[in-house]
């Protein structure tokens, strides 16, 4: 067992006016299974890259007797067989060691002999994790391994990580974190804190603390007002008594002066108590996250049935992607599309968008070879809002993104602020933002669009936990009609009114 010490760590990207970290000091244990959480843009990936030595130019020190490694790592040639591609980046690890770790991840070693580029995202993630853990004695910085993983793969990776030790993990999947971490490091608004437990225990503690601080803040506000009024009255009495010494007539000026001095001293005492209360207030709620309610204004379509698929087989050219798909989406339904990676979930969404004429202006990249057999019904003049799985295509300013969607800029920016954008981030080019902030930009744009149907493809990828909960509450309260893909089981179970399970043998919707 050894310690990892961050001593007065600071870091600022070149050309940026604001530091990502300033004077961070914390001590970690190299055997912990540590979850790193915080809102998008707070520097989680930056911290992992600093630990792994992928970023330089920091102030302060990172002291440790263990070496670090980073997931995901880059491969020079993805056309090579997976074991060769990995060996070029991690030559100290042999294929048999990776195969041993893959067995624990529930995947055959046969994937090592397939060109890396042909592996699914889940297989690629497992191969990289296996290679990193095969090289023992390192502390791993694991950055969002769950993105694009299906439910089965998430459970496998979570169980695998729970059997390991010595890593710091970024993930926004609550259940995934709960199963595989034993400590939490949270990057808050003004502090960084570490505590033992999983995400649920950390969340419960943070909510209790925030509630206590809000109640204490309310009491202090009342106390400050009362003391301010008392100080004003006492000062007024002192001045009144002092003025009585002036004038003619029999006056015991010594006694009056004594009384005046006593009242002035009392006023100073009250003022000091008020200042102490004000100072205490400044220490409260410094890390409380703003969780303003979001609003959605879906249009109500005159038709009861918005979408119907009847024995629809999705194809790319002559190749079948999924078996016959049958479902109805009625007004007010929120249908979650489920299935393993590669079963055609996204293809079903793209096929619907193709049928409705939704294209690149909303980020829908529909392959030219996409076609289908069977019957597809859509309600007339159906207006659709789409959130794509990928965000790499986004360019330009947030203002330009709002104008392209026909949204009022002030309203769009207000939504972004509610989702956790800092004011400085509103001025950035979209391409400069983190993956989570880009996803928030897409979700906010969708919320600005008044539509009959919302089609969202993995909207939560890279999205921080508070934002996920905000979106959950929004959809439950606003009750829009939706067709969506999401692998976060906690989110899906709260939001979905129906599920469409897609598999090779065919698919049907169920309540």
Secondary structure by P-SEA (a helix, b strand, c coil): cbbbbbcbbbbbccccccccccccccccccccbbbbbbcccccaaaaaaaaacccccccccccccbbbbbcccccccccccaaaaaaaacccccaaaaaaaaaaacccccccccccccccaaaaaaaaaaaaaacccbbbbcccccccccaaaaaaaaaaaaaccccccccccaaaaaacccbbbbbcccccccccccaaaaaaaaaaaaaaaaaaaaaaaaaaaaaaaaaaaaaaaaaaaaaccccccccaaaaaaaaaaaaaaaaaaaaaaaaaaaaaaaacccccccccbbbbbbbbbcccccbbbcbbbbbccccccccbbbbbbccccbbbbbbcccccaaaaaaaaaaaacccccccccccccccccbbbbbccbbbbbbbbcccccccccaaaaaaaacccaaaaaaaaaaacccccccccccccccaaaaaaaaaaaaaaccccbbbbccccccccaaaaaaaaaaaaaacccccccccaaaaaaacccbbbbbccccccccc
